[in-house]
Amino acid sequence: MDYANLISGGHPQALPEDRPLMNSRVLGMVNFGPVFQKPVLEEGSPFLSLRMTSADEKGFVEQWTAGPAQASVSGDLVYAHDGEYLFCAAEIPASERCRNLTRETYLAAFELMDELGYPRLFRMWNYIPRLNEDNADGLEIYRDFCAGRSEAFELYGRRRHLPMPAATGIGAQGGNIAFFFLSCRSGRVTFLENPRQMPAYTYPRQYGPRSPSFARATCVQHDALGVLNLYISGTASIIGHETVHRSDLMRQCDVTLENISLLIGRDNLIRHGIETPADLTLRDVDFIKVYVRHAEDIPAVRRRCREAFAPHANIQFLNVDICRSDLLVEIEGIITVPLRADGTQDGAGLKPRWLVHEETSDQ
């Protein structure tokens, strides 16, 4: 695939969508670049292009590899699965109010999980242009989205229990609302909360008619492989349910990093029944996306993150709006932990590969 063309704004050529496609080892690809394109099948795999940069900013493709996988389309859902993992992406078309379309698209995704037999939803990403602006009724678009998402979880939950997964709900520089998610067939899945943060799904009504629907992290443990993956949700400067240090960029950044440290710390993992051979710290986090509201703040945030995370960590910085208008930075990441005493493992679980055009590399 011509990744340089995709990053610079080229469109992929969609493949036929009326039959399953086999033998690709790629579950899905997401382009973080200057152009939005709804999900399609490209070279036998789901492909979604998000407008997350300007034409002269850095871009990258996130590739989720497992397989061999079978890919197909069901209505607005483009997906691939390999017998253990399901990747699915969808667009929510533009409308004056997104609540109903969000609810219906989410419900279709949940039903697809059921139909294909991947009931363990563990990670979701939601990209919402203009998320701090108001919809036609004067309700913030992010809150409108959260209402539809919450209704989908509630309606589906009447038939089958579905815990809240780790998730990110973040802005985009244009295009339509889009999301993608990962679910699995087996593996031991644990949903984590942070001891100094109120669970997001219990937030008071001051944050909208329905609370956000996500856990602070998800742990997926594969004992047979000797590995666990810890997927950290988008994390910000929130203690309890309140934003702290509203106008102080660096203090927000520090609280965000502290929140991640507490979330992945030994005490919190044990509280959730998770044991690891060694303590986890920020130096173990990889595939880190840092969302920064103001472009001029990125250099300072980059310096702080480079200090906090390991030198070899993959980090990308994206200039987009954040779910609350008083939040200036949000951070997510993934940790892969070998479980055996000798450090050996028979697989890495599911983690991405980032493909960055050399002219736009931030590594």
C-alpha positions, 0 to 999 in steps of 0.5 A: 500500500502507498502509505505516503500517498494516504498520509498526504491526502490520497484516497484508497481505492475501495475493493468490492464490498459484496463478499468476504475477503480472506488471507490478509493478516491485517485486521484494520488500518486507521490513517491519521492525516489531513483527509477524512474518508469513511471506512472501506475495504482496501486490499482486503482489510478495513481502512478508515482515514481520519482528518487529524492533521493539517496538510503540512503536519505529521501523519501516520497509519495505525495498523492492527495485525493478526490473521489470517483474517476475513474482511467484509461489510455489513451496512455501515460497518466495515470489519475483519476478524481472525477467530480471536479478534474483531476489528470494526470501523464505522462512520456516523454521517453528519446531522443536526443531532447525532444522538439517534444515529450514534445509538443505531450505529453502536447497536449495529456494531454490538449486534455484529459482535454477537453474530460473529461471536466476539462478545468481549469488547475491550477498546473503542476510539471515537473521533468527533469533529466540532465536539465542543460546539453546540448542535441544533438544540444548543447541546454540546455535540460531545454530550449529544454523542454520549447520550446516543452511545449510553442509550446503545449500551443500555438497550443492548444491556437488556439482552446481554451484559456488556461492560464499559470498555476502555475508550477515547472520545476526542476531536477531529479537524474535520469530516464526520464522526467515526469510530473503531473498536476491538473485541475478542472471543477468548482471553481474560478481560478485566475493566479498570477504574482509577482510585482517584477518579469517579467512574465516567459512567457515573458522572453527575448530570452537569456533564450532559443528559447521559454520562460517558460510557467507558472504563479507565482501562482494559486488561486482556490477558492470554495465559496461553501466550504468556502475555497481557495487554493493558489498553489505557483510555484517553486520560486527562486532568480530572480528579473525582469528576472535576477538571483541575488546573483549568488554565495551567497546561503543565499542571494538567499534563502532570495530573494526567501523567499521575492519573495514568501512573495510579491506574497502572500501579501495582495497588490498583492492578491488585485491586482489580485481580491483576498480577504482573511479574514487576511493577508497571510505570510510565516507562512501560507505556507504548503507542502513546497518543497525546492530544493537545488542544492548542498547537502552540502548546505541543512543544512543551507537552512533547518535552514533558512526555519525552521526560516521562515516557521511555526513550524508545516509546512510540509517541504521536502528538495530535492537535485536536479538541478534547471532550471538555472545553477546559481540558488542554491535553489528553493521553492514551497508550498501551502496555504489553507485559510478559507474564512468565518469570523468564520473560518468554511469551508465545505471542504479543497479544494485540497491539498496533504497528505505526507506519510513519512516512519518513518525511513526517516522522516524529520518532 
